[in-house]
Each structure stands twice: as C-alpha cells, then as structure tokens.
Amino acid sequence: MCVALPGKVIEMNGRIATVDFNGNIVKADSGLVDVSVGDNVLVHAGCIIQKMDDKMAHEMNELFNEIEGLTI
C-alpha cells in the first residue's frame, strides 16, 4: 500500500519542487499541479498530486502522528 504524504514546497527549480516533510527534504515533480513556494502539497511516488490548505495539511499530519504513536 502506498500513501500520499503532505509537505510544504520550500523551493522551485523549473518544475522540480523541494518539499519539506517535517524536516525530511525531498525533490518532487510538480508537472501535474501548478505549485509555488509555500504551498502545502500531497506527494505520491515522487510527484505532487494535489495542493491543500493549511487546515487540511495540519489535520493530515496530526492523523499520521497519531497512527505512528499506535502500538500493536
């Protein structure tokens, strides 16, 4: 199973975005969505697939943090 993760665009170089995922910095292709520095985005398989507002990004990060804290 693959999950699209929320991050924030911190730099653009052509259509390649540098995205910050809570301190993990990765490059992602923005060819599918028009993005700018400061945008919250969902990234799946190295491609930005959606922009989102601050509220949605915060809610998703909270959910991932909650899931990470679960023990089996």
Beta strands, then each sheet from edge to edge (+ up, - down):
strand 1: 5-13
strand 2: 16-21
strand 3: 24-29
strand 4: 40-44
strand 5: 47-52
sheet 1: 3+ 2- 1+ 4- 5+
end
